Amino acid sequence: LRASLDMNRDSHGAFDVTVQPVLDLFEAHRGLPADAAVREALGHVGSRHVIMEGNDVRLDDERVRVTLDGIAPGFIVDRVSDVLAAHGVESHLVNASGDIRVRGRRADGRPWHIAVQDPEKTGRYPDVIEMGSGAVSTSGSYEIYFDRHHIHHHIIDPSTGVSPTLLSSVSVIADSSLRADAMST
């Protein structure tokens, strides 16, 4: 949760784990809810509602809900990679939910190759990333959506309450899966 608040700050508010009320609204309507309902849900979105004092966490609004879906897989991938490294597995690739962390090289000595999925799912890869150390995460509008036209999906702009439409997929390369996961979301 602390890392989520850091990512909120680093992304100037674009990544916000308190967006769950809007996601709940889209899930309940399976389409486009009324503008007034979206505005009302947005009133309960904002990392400013998360109060952390030491290891204690409090939400200052009872309607605020938190989702760690945009950061937890990256966190888990980093922890698994750390455990492998601590047990002497110097070269490995960990993949969970599109969040990938690599260390070292493949058995043949070459760097790891990570193919970026085509959002249109045509079977081609828009990019193949070579890495020896680091993380990559891809988030896209093509996996989970709330309407038959695939316009409203699980990535929500916390300032507007709607799904971004400019891009259908974003991949981020970073030093950690946690950071790549949050920033791609």
N, C-alpha and C positions, 0 to 999 in steps of 0.2 A: 504494500500500500504506500509506503514511503517512496519507493521508486516510482510509483504511478504519479504521485504528486510532483516529483522531480521532473518527470516526462511532461506533465501538464505545463510546468513552468518553461521547460526547454522548447516546447512546441508552441508557446504563446497561446495556450488554451485549446489548440486543435485536438490534442489527446486529452480526454477527460473520462475517467472511470465512473463518474456519476451520471452518465448518459442513459443509464438503465430505464428511467421512467419513460423516455421517448421510445426506446426499443420495445418496452412492454406495450405501449400504445399501438405501435405498428404491428406487433405480433397479434394483439387482440382484434385489430381491424382487418388484418390480411389485405391491406390496400392502403389507400390514403385517408387518414383520419381528417376530421375537420380542422381547419387552421386554428380555431379557438382552442381545441383540445391539445394541439401541438404547443401552442403558446403557453397553455396552463402547465403542461408537462415540463417545458423549458424553465419554468419558474422554480423547479426543483432540481435543476442541473447546475453544477458548478463545483469545482474542487474546493472552493472557499467554504463549502458546507462540511468538509471533512476536517475535524479538529484532532490533531495528534499532539499528545503530551506524553513524552517518553514512549512507553509501549502501550499507552491507553489511546483508544480511538473513540471519537464521539461524532455523530452526525447532528448538526444543529437544526435540522428540519426532518420531521418524522416521515416525510414523503420522499426523501432522498434515498436512492438505491444505488448500489455500487456493483459494477461488473468488472471482473479482472480478465475477461476473455481476450482483451487486446494486449495483455502483457504477461499473464501467467504461463502460457506455453513457452515463451522465450525464457522466463525465469527458470522453469523446470529444465529446459534444454541446457542452460548454463550449469545448473547444479549437477545434472547427469554427466556433462563433460568434465566438470571439476572432480567428480568421484572417479571417473575413469582415469584421469590424469594422476590423481592421488594414489591409484593402485598400479601405476606404471604403464598404463596404456597411453603411450605418447602420441600415437597416430590414431585418430578416430573421426567419424562423422556421426553426429546425433541429429535426427530429424523427427520432429513432432509437429503435426498440424501446419506444415509449411515453414516452420522455424528451424533453421539449420545452423549448427555450430561445428566447425572443423578445427582440428589441430593436426599438425604434422603432415604427412603425405600418405598417399595410397600405398599398398604393398609393392607396386611396381615402381615406386619412387616418384611418380608424377603427382602434380597437385590434384586436389579434389575437383571434380566437375559438377556444377550444380546448374541444372536446366531450369529456366524460368518458364512456367506454364503459360500457354497462349490463352488469354481470357475467352477467346472464341472457341477454344477446344477443337482446333482444326488438326491437331497432331503435330504441329510445328512448334519450335521453341524460339521466341523472340530473342533470347540471349542464353548463352551458356557461360557461367561465371567460373573462373578458375581461382581456387583459394588454397592457401597453405595454412592459414590461421585466421580466424575471425568468424563472423556470422552473417547470414543473409536471411531475410524474411520477406515474404510476398503476401500482400493483402489485396483482395479484389472483390468486385461486386458480383462475381459470377458463381459463387458457391451458395450463399444464403440470401434469399430475397423474400419480400413480403407481398409482392403483387405479380400478376401474370405477365406484365411487361418488363419485369426485372429492373424497374427504375428505383424502387425503394428497397434497399438492402441493409445488411447488418452493420455497415459503416455509416455512422451518423455524424454530421457536423454539429458539435455541441452548441454552436452559436445560432444555428438556424433550425435545427431539428429535422433536417432533411438529408438525404444521401447525396454526396457529391456526384456530379455527372461528368465532370471534365475528363477524368481518367477511369478506366475500368480495372486497372491493376497498377500496383506500385511495389517495387522491390527496393529494399534498403540494405546496404552493406554496412556493418558496424563492427566494433570490437566485441560486443556481447549480443547474444540472442535477445535478451531482455530489451535492450535499446533498439535493435532492428525491428523487433515485434511491435513495440509501441509506436515507433516512428513510421512504420509502413501503414499502421492503422490510422 
